[in-house]
Amino acid sequence: MIRGGRRPPATGWSVVPRLVRGAPPAVLVVVGALSLLVGLLIVTRPLTSLVLLTVYVGLSAVFSGLARIIAAPETPLWSRLVFGGLWIALGLAVLFGLGRTLELLPEIIAVLLVLGGLASIYDAASRGSVSQRVLAGVWGGTQIAFGVLSYAWPDVTVLLVAVIFGVRTIVFGATLLVRAVRAFVEGRRSVPATGLPAASVPASTTRRRRARAVWLAVGRYALSALLVVLAAGGWWANSWFEDGAQVVDAFYDPPAIVPYDHGRLIRSDDFSGQKPAGADVRRILYTTRDANGQPAVASALVIVPQDPPPGPRPVVVWNHGTTGVARGCAPSLRDASATKWAIPGLDQAIANGWVVVASDYSGQGAPGVFPYLIGRGEARSSLDAVIAARELDGITLSSRTAVWGHSQGGHAALWTSQIADDYAPDLDVRGTALLAPAAEPVALAEELTSGDANALLSILISWVLVPYADTYDDVDLSRYIAPGSEAIVREMTQRCPSEPGVIVSVATALGVSEDRPLFVGDLTAGALGRRLEDNTPTGPWTQPILVAWGDQDEVIPPHLQREFVDRLCAEGNQVRSLEYRGYDHLRTLLPGSHFVPVLIEWTDARFRHSDTHVDDCSG
């Protein structure tokens, strides 16, 4: 006697397949084709279709909630109502709060994943075979794990969600098309429901079902193992990224009350990183003014020769190049920031008895908005570092000051010399040395955005856009970026190029660049263009200027340096310029550079007021 079969209770997180069951094949063709196209659009164009993705996430959450409520009647009613109701509520919140939730999408997804994980764990504890319980439990834990990780990496979450939901939609659409084709081939007018009537199940079918059940159990265990590997890999990657990031310790947190005057020392401490031979290195926290002239706090390194010649010591103000724009990107947090690999000619400067003061600028190390290519903010931080260093015990600083800077620091150095007479009149700036300077932000923006977009360029532009938008009320970030991409752009500014997490920024930028550019506005137009122009240093510079760059510079095109020198000469400045064959963007400052001896000799002549070659403009 053949025992009648009983169809298992309907379960699952999608109610849509049951809505189309029994529908005419033509309906399935339409629904399947549309689903396939939508899925392909989401996967291949995640940013362009971000609104569509958000709508899909909202509808999917609503459908999943309905499926939870109406499925598995043996599940307690409270469980179906609680989990299903929360999914429906979140889905409706996504749909009706669309304008807000574009930026909140990662957080919404995280909550949905946690809820789905809790529901799966409850299912694992309440019903099903052993393999079903194992898979449900592991799947629940995996969802919760990735829900937590979504908070740590919101920009990646958006793209991963696009892929996951897009693939899910593609599979659903393809399945419907296959079912429709089968119905057409067999001449049916509708797609039958799955399962056979109890009385019509032959013995051979029963054996096949048993074999199928065994293979399904094996598949569930294999899938469970894969999910465990994925969850463990996600947590390992998260730990690796976090361990590689710089930790901003309590030294950089300003006290509740700080002096109002700029250039006041708040605290100092020994630097724990590498120290050059014959020198002591201290880090300092001090007061300054930000780009808008408001009180701020900044940090710096002060490198002092251990056995200097008698008398007040000349000061070299070092303005560092691009290290990122987040707090953790401060050079004083890095082990090798007080070495000849980070500051050109440092060993020779120490041997000459010079004190080197290297500001992080405000917003790095200390809290605040980092003034990336924002001249007054950079310059005030540098000048105030020198003023504050005078309060250190055992150091006597001369007013004789030379200003050096590389790349972004070249821009900062020009501004430091430009405003020194008004902002720090006690300092006697004798000369300004620029290594591959980012001297003219507008020209650089035009040059960088004239070519094809790439991941590194996207990250660099985010480093300019976000600080400008956070510093100036008239710069609207949304005008210059793709709709809905602010979370992605801002996350790029939270990682430093020296930490492993920058891989996430690069991967995100690459993924988005396959879709459409992140930055859609003309960076030199509107308020941003005016602010970039306002941050172009214009002088006057009464002291000599030394400029050096490489003819293979991959960051700042050499022709921009030549044009900059021509402008300085036309304005009557004393400029000595050197272009080094075969040098890239960093080569001028590294040990072994032919420019380093020139820099030391030129600076020494400035301190001594000695005669030396300072002007190529009239040659």
C-alpha positions in Angstrom: 0.0 0.0 0.0 1.3 3.4 -0.9 1.2 5.8 1.9 -0.1 9.2 1.1 2.3 12.1 1.2 1.7 15.4 3.0 3.0 18.6 1.5 5.4 20.3 3.9 4.3 23.6 5.3 5.1 26.7 3.3 8.1 28.4 4.6 10.6 30.9 3.3 11.2 34.6 3.1 9.6 35.4 -0.2 5.9 35.4 -0.8 6.1 36.4 -4.5 6.6 32.9 -5.9 3.4 31.8 -4.3 1.5 34.8 -5.7 2.4 33.7 -9.3 1.8 30.0 -8.7 -1.0 28.9 -11.0 -0.7 32.0 -13.2 -0.8 31.7 -17.0 2.7 31.2 -18.6 2.4 34.6 -20.4 2.2 36.3 -17.0 5.3 34.5 -15.8 7.2 35.5 -18.9 6.4 39.2 -18.2 7.1 39.0 -14.5 10.2 36.9 -15.0 11.6 39.2 -17.8 11.0 42.3 -15.7 12.6 40.7 -12.7 15.6 39.6 -14.7 16.1 43.1 -16.2 15.7 44.8 -12.8 18.2 42.4 -11.2 20.8 43.0 -14.0 20.3 46.8 -13.6 20.9 46.6 -9.8 24.0 44.4 -10.2 25.6 46.3 -13.1 24.5 49.8 -12.2 24.2 49.9 -8.4 24.6 53.7 -8.0 22.4 54.7 -10.9 19.7 52.4 -9.7 20.1 53.3 -6.0 16.6 54.6 -5.8 15.4 51.4 -7.5 17.5 49.4 -5.1 15.9 51.2 -2.2 12.4 50.5 -3.5 13.3 46.9 -4.0 14.6 46.6 -0.5 11.5 48.1 0.9 9.2 45.9 -1.1 11.3 42.9 -0.3 11.0 43.6 3.4 7.2 44.0 3.1 6.8 40.8 1.2 9.1 38.9 3.6 7.1 40.2 6.5 3.9 39.0 4.8 5.5 35.6 4.1 6.5 35.3 7.7 3.0 36.0 8.9 1.1 33.7 6.5 3.6 30.9 6.3 4.2 28.0 8.6 1.0 28.0 10.6 2.5 25.6 13.2 4.8 28.5 14.2 3.4 30.4 17.2 1.3 33.4 16.2 3.4 35.8 18.3 6.5 34.9 16.5 5.0 35.4 13.1 3.4 38.7 14.1 6.5 40.1 15.8 9.1 39.2 13.2 6.8 39.7 10.2 5.4 43.0 11.6 8.8 44.4 12.2 9.9 43.6 8.6 6.7 45.2 7.2 7.2 48.3 9.3 10.8 48.7 8.2 9.9 48.1 4.6 7.2 50.8 4.7 9.7 53.1 6.4 12.1 52.6 3.6 9.5 53.2 0.9 7.8 56.2 2.4 11.0 57.8 3.8 12.9 57.3 0.5 14.6 60.7 0.5 16.1 60.1 3.9 16.8 56.4 3.7 19.1 56.6 0.8 21.8 57.6 3.2 20.3 55.3 6.0 20.1 52.3 3.7 23.1 50.5 5.3 21.7 50.9 8.8 18.2 49.7 7.6 19.8 46.7 6.0 21.7 46.0 9.2 18.5 46.0 11.2 16.8 43.8 8.6 19.7 41.3 8.7 19.6 41.1 12.5 15.8 40.6 12.5 16.1 37.9 9.9 18.9 36.3 11.8 16.8 36.2 15.0 13.8 34.8 13.2 16.0 32.0 11.6 17.5 31.1 15.0 14.0 30.9 16.5 13.0 28.6 13.6 16.1 26.5 14.3 15.0 26.0 17.9 11.4 25.3 17.2 10.9 23.0 14.2 12.4 21.1 11.3 14.7 18.2 10.7 18.2 18.2 12.1 19.8 19.5 8.8 17.1 22.2 8.5 17.7 23.3 12.1 21.5 23.4 11.5 21.1 25.5 8.4 18.5 27.8 9.9 20.7 28.4 13.0 23.9 29.0 11.0 22.0 31.2 8.5 20.6 33.2 11.4 24.0 33.7 13.0 25.5 34.7 9.6 22.8 37.3 9.1 23.4 38.8 12.5 27.2 38.8 12.0 26.9 40.7 8.7 24.3 42.9 10.1 26.8 44.1 12.8 29.5 44.4 10.1 27.2 46.6 8.1 27.6 49.4 10.7 31.4 49.3 10.3 31.5 49.4 6.5 28.4 51.3 5.3 29.8 52.2 1.9 30.6 48.5 1.1 27.2 47.5 2.5 25.4 49.5 -0.2 27.3 47.8 -3.0 27.1 44.3 -1.5 23.4 44.7 -0.9 23.1 45.7 -4.6 24.8 42.5 -5.6 22.9 40.3 -3.2 19.5 41.7 -3.9 20.3 41.9 -7.6 21.4 38.3 -7.9 18.4 37.2 -5.9 16.1 39.1 -8.4 18.0 37.6 -11.3 17.6 34.1 -10.0 13.9 34.6 -9.3 13.3 36.1 -12.8 15.2 33.2 -14.5 13.3 30.7 -12.5 9.9 32.1 -13.6 11.0 32.1 -17.2 12.1 28.5 -17.0 8.8 27.5 -15.5 6.9 29.5 -18.1 8.9 27.8 -20.9 8.1 24.4 -19.5 4.4 25.2 -19.4 4.5 26.4 -23.0 6.3 23.2 -24.1 3.8 21.0 -22.2 0.9 22.9 -23.5 -0.4 24.0 -20.1 -2.5 27.1 -19.6 -1.2 27.7 -16.2 1.8 26.8 -14.0 0.8 24.0 -11.6 1.5 24.1 -7.9 4.3 21.9 -6.7 3.6 18.5 -5.3 1.4 15.6 -6.3 -1.9 14.4 -4.9 -1.4 11.9 -2.1 -3.2 9.0 -3.9 -1.1 9.4 -7.0 2.4 8.9 -5.4 4.0 5.7 -6.7 6.6 3.7 -4.8 9.3 4.7 -7.2 8.5 8.4 -6.5 8.7 7.7 -2.8 12.2 6.2 -3.2 13.3 9.2 -5.3 12.0 11.5 -2.6 13.9 9.7 0.1 17.1 9.9 -1.9 16.4 13.5 -2.7 15.9 14.2 1.1 19.3 12.7 1.8 21.0 14.8 -0.8 19.1 17.9 0.5 20.4 17.2 4.0 24.0 16.9 2.7 23.5 20.1 0.8 22.2 21.9 3.9 25.3 20.8 5.9 27.6 21.9 3.1 25.9 25.3 2.8 26.1 25.7 6.6 29.8 25.1 6.5 30.2 27.7 3.7 28.2 30.2 5.7 30.4 29.7 8.7 33.5 30.3 6.6 32.0 33.5 5.1 31.0 34.8 8.5 34.4 34.0 10.0 36.1 35.6 7.0 34.1 38.8 7.4 35.0 39.1 11.0 38.7 38.3 10.3 38.8 41.0 7.6 37.1 43.5 9.9 39.7 42.8 12.7 42.5 43.1 10.2 41.3 46.4 8.9 40.8 47.8 12.5 44.1 46.5 13.7 45.9 48.3 10.8 44.3 51.6 11.6 46.1 54.2 13.7 44.7 54.6 17.2 44.2 58.2 18.3 45.2 58.1 22.0 44.0 60.4 24.8 46.9 62.8 24.4 45.0 64.4 21.4 41.8 65.0 23.3 41.7 68.6 24.4 40.7 69.4 28.0 37.3 70.9 28.8 38.9 74.4 29.1 41.7 75.5 26.8 43.4 78.9 26.5 41.6 81.2 24.1 44.8 82.7 22.6 46.2 80.9 19.6 49.7 79.3 19.8 49.4 78.3 23.5 50.8 75.0 24.6 48.2 72.7 26.2 50.4 69.6 26.9 53.5 67.8 25.7 54.8 64.3 25.8 57.6 62.1 24.5 57.2 60.8 21.0 57.2 57.0 21.1 58.2 56.4 17.4 61.6 56.3 15.8 63.9 59.2 16.7 66.8 60.5 14.6 70.3 60.1 16.0 71.3 63.1 18.2 67.8 64.5 18.7 64.9 64.4 21.1 61.3 64.3 19.7 58.3 65.6 21.6 54.7 65.8 20.5 52.7 68.8 21.5 49.0 69.8 21.7 48.3 73.5 21.3 45.7 76.1 20.5 45.2 77.5 17.0 42.6 78.9 14.7 40.8 77.0 12.0 40.1 78.0 8.4 37.3 80.3 9.5 39.2 81.9 12.3 37.5 80.0 15.1 39.4 78.5 18.1 40.7 75.0 17.4 43.3 72.6 18.7 46.2 71.0 16.8 49.1 68.7 17.4 52.7 68.7 16.2 56.1 67.1 16.6 59.0 69.1 17.8 62.5 67.7 16.9 65.3 69.2 18.9 69.1 68.6 18.6 70.5 67.1 21.8 73.7 69.1 21.7 73.0 72.2 19.8 75.4 75.1 19.5 74.9 77.9 22.0 72.2 80.5 21.5 68.6 80.5 20.2 68.0 77.8 17.5 66.7 78.6 14.0 63.4 76.8 13.2 62.4 74.8 10.2 58.7 74.6 9.8 57.8 71.3 8.0 54.5 71.1 6.3 53.7 67.4 5.5 52.1 66.2 2.3 48.9 64.3 1.9 48.3 61.6 4.5 44.5 61.5 4.3 42.0 63.7 6.1 40.8 61.6 9.1 42.0 62.1 12.7 43.9 58.9 12.6 46.0 60.1 9.6 48.1 62.5 11.7 51.8 62.0 11.0 52.6 62.2 14.7 50.7 58.9 15.1 53.0 57.2 12.7 56.3 55.5 13.8 58.6 56.9 11.2 57.3 60.5 11.0 60.5 61.9 12.6 62.9 60.3 10.3 64.7 61.3 7.1 62.2 59.3 5.1 59.4 61.6 6.2 61.2 64.9 6.5 63.9 65.7 3.8 67.4 66.5 5.1 66.3 65.9 8.7 69.7 64.5 9.8 71.6 67.4 8.3 69.1 69.9 9.9 69.8 68.3 13.3 73.6 68.4 12.7 73.3 72.1 11.9 71.5 72.7 15.2 68.1 73.5 13.7 64.8 72.8 15.5 62.2 71.2 13.2 58.5 71.8 14.0 56.1 69.6 12.1 52.4 70.3 12.5 49.7 67.7 11.9 47.4 70.6 11.1 44.1 70.9 13.0 41.6 68.0 12.5 44.4 65.4 12.4 45.2 63.9 15.7 43.2 66.5 17.5 39.5 66.7 16.7 38.1 69.2 14.1 37.8 69.6 10.4 41.0 68.9 8.6 41.9 71.9 6.3 42.9 69.9 3.2 44.2 72.5 0.7 42.5 75.2 2.8 45.4 77.6 3.1 44.5 79.7 6.2 43.7 76.7 8.2 46.9 74.9 7.3 49.1 78.0 7.8 47.7 78.9 11.2 48.3 75.4 12.4 51.9 75.6 11.3 52.7 79.0 12.7 51.0 78.3 16.0 53.0 75.1 16.4 56.2 77.2 16.4 54.7 79.7 18.8 53.6 76.9 21.2 57.0 75.1 20.9 58.6 78.2 22.6 56.8 77.2 25.8 58.6 73.9 26.0 61.2 73.7 28.8 64.9 73.5 27.7 64.3 75.0 24.3 65.2 78.5 23.1 64.0 79.3 19.7 65.2 82.0 17.4 62.9 84.1 15.4 64.8 83.0 12.3 62.4 80.7 10.5 62.4 78.7 7.2 59.3 77.1 5.8 59.4 73.8 4.0 56.5 71.8 2.5 55.8 68.9 0.1 52.7 68.5 -2.1 49.8 69.6 0.1 52.5 70.9 2.4 53.8 73.0 -0.4 50.5 74.7 -0.6 50.5 75.1 3.2 54.1 76.5 3.1 53.1 79.2 0.7 50.2 80.2 2.9 52.4 80.0 6.0 54.8 82.5 4.5 52.0 84.6 3.1 50.2 85.3 6.4 53.2 85.1 8.8 53.7 88.9 9.1 50.2 89.5 10.2 49.4 86.3 12.1 52.8 85.7 13.8 54.8 88.9 13.5 57.4 87.7 16.0 58.6 85.1 13.5 61.2 86.2 10.9 60.5 84.0 7.9 63.7 84.0 5.8 62.6 81.7 2.9 60.1 79.2 1.6 61.1 75.8 0.1 58.5 73.9 -1.9 58.8 70.3 -3.0 56.3 69.3 -5.8 53.8 71.7 -4.3 50.0 71.6 -4.9 50.3 75.4 -5.3 47.2 76.2 -7.4 44.1 74.1 -6.4 41.9 75.3 -9.3 44.4 74.4 -11.9 45.1 71.1 -10.2 41.3 70.3 -10.0 40.9 71.1 -13.7 43.9 68.9 -14.6 42.8 65.9 -12.4 39.2 65.9 -13.6 40.0 66.3 -17.3 40.9 62.6 -17.7 39.1 59.4 -17.0 37.8 58.7 -13.5 39.6 56.1 -11.5 39.5 54.7 -7.9 42.4 56.7 -6.6 41.2 59.9 -8.2 37.7 59.4 -6.6 39.4 59.0 -3.2 41.5 62.1 -3.7 38.5 64.2 -4.8 36.6 63.1 -1.7 39.4 64.3 0.5 39.0 67.8 -1.1 35.2 67.9 -1.3 34.3 66.8 2.2 36.6 69.2 4.1 35.5 72.1 1.9 31.8 71.2 2.4 32.4 70.9 6.2 34.3 74.2 6.3 32.3 76.4 4.1 28.5 76.8 4.4 28.1 77.7 0.8 29.7 74.5 -0.6 26.9 72.0 -1.0 28.4 68.4 -1.2 25.3 67.1 -2.9 25.8 69.4 -5.9 29.1 67.7 -6.8 28.3 64.0 -6.2 26.0 61.4 -7.6 22.6 61.2 -5.9 22.6 59.1 -2.8 26.3 58.6 -2.7 27.2 60.9 0.3 27.7 57.9 2.7 30.1 56.4 0.2 32.0 59.6 -0.3 32.2 60.4 3.4 33.4 56.9 4.3 36.3 57.4 1.9 37.5 60.3 4.1 37.6 58.1 7.2 40.5 55.9 6.0 44.2 56.7 5.6 46.3 55.6 2.7 48.7 53.8 5.1 46.1 51.5 6.7 44.6 48.3 5.3 41.1 49.8 5.3 41.9 51.9 2.3 41.4 48.7 0.3 37.7 49.1 1.1 37.7 52.6 -0.3 39.5 51.5 -3.4 37.2 48.5 -3.9 34.1 50.7 -3.4 35.4 53.4 -5.8 36.2 50.7 -8.4 32.8 49.2 -8.0 31.0 52.5 -8.4 33.2 53.7 -11.3 31.9 50.7 -13.3 28.5 52.2 -12.8 28.9 56.0 -13.1 31.3 58.6 -11.7 30.9 59.5 -8.1 31.5 63.1 -8.8 29.1 64.6 -11.3 29.6 68.4 -10.8 32.3 70.6 -12.2 34.7 71.0 -9.3 35.8 74.4 -10.5 32.2 75.8 -10.8 29.9 77.4 -8.3 30.8 77.9 -4.6 33.5 75.2 -4.6 35.3 76.8 -7.6 35.2 80.1 -5.8 36.5 78.6 -2.6 39.3 76.8 -4.5 40.2 80.1 -6.1 40.2 81.8 -2.7 42.6 79.2 -1.4 45.1 79.8 -4.2 48.1 81.5 -2.5 48.9 84.9 -4.1 51.6 86.4 -1.9 53.2 88.8 -1.4 56.4 86.9 -0.6 59.2 89.2 0.4 61.6 86.3 1.0 63.2 84.0 -1.6 61.3 80.9 -2.8 62.9 77.6 -3.7 60.8 75.2 -5.9 61.7 71.6 -6.9 59.8 68.8 -8.7 60.3 65.8 -10.9 59.6 65.6 -14.6 57.9 62.2 -13.9 55.5 63.5 -11.3 52.4 61.3 -11.5 50.3 63.4 -9.1 50.9 67.0 -10.1 51.7 67.4 -13.8 55.1 69.1 -14.2 53.7 71.7 -16.6 51.7 73.1 -13.7 54.9 73.6 -11.8 56.5 75.4 -14.7 53.4 77.7 -15.1 53.4 78.4 -11.4 57.1 79.4 -11.5 56.4 81.7 -14.5 53.6 83.3 -12.5 55.8 83.9 -9.5 58.5 85.4 -11.7 56.0 87.6 -13.5 54.9 89.0 -10.1 58.5 90.0 -9.2 59.3 87.2 -6.7 62.8 85.8 -6.2 62.4 82.2 -7.3 65.0 79.4 -7.7 63.5 76.4 -9.6 64.8 72.9 -10.3 63.2 70.1 -12.3 64.8 66.7 -11.8 64.8 64.2 -14.6 63.3 60.8 -13.7 61.9 61.9 -10.3 58.3 61.1 -9.4 56.2 62.9 -6.9 58.0 61.6 -3.8 61.5 61.4 -5.0 62.6 65.0 -4.3 62.2 64.5 -0.5 63.6 61.0 -0.1 67.2 60.2 1.1 69.6 60.2 -1.8 67.7 63.0 -3.7 70.0 65.4 -5.4 67.7 68.2 -4.1 68.3 67.5 -0.4 71.8 69.0 -0.3 70.5 72.0 -2.3 67.7 72.5 0.3 70.1 72.4 3.2 72.6 74.7 1.7 69.9 77.2 0.6 68.2 77.1 4.0 71.6 77.6 5.8 72.3 80.7 3.6 68.8 82.1 4.5 69.5 81.7 8.2 72.9 83.3 7.9 71.9 86.0 5.4 74.7 84.7 3.3 74.9 85.4 -0.4 73.8 82.4 -2.5 71.9 81.8 -5.8 68.2 82.7 -5.1 66.7 83.9 -8.4 66.3 82.2 -11.7 63.6 84.6 -12.9 66.0 87.1 -14.5 68.2 84.4 -16.1 
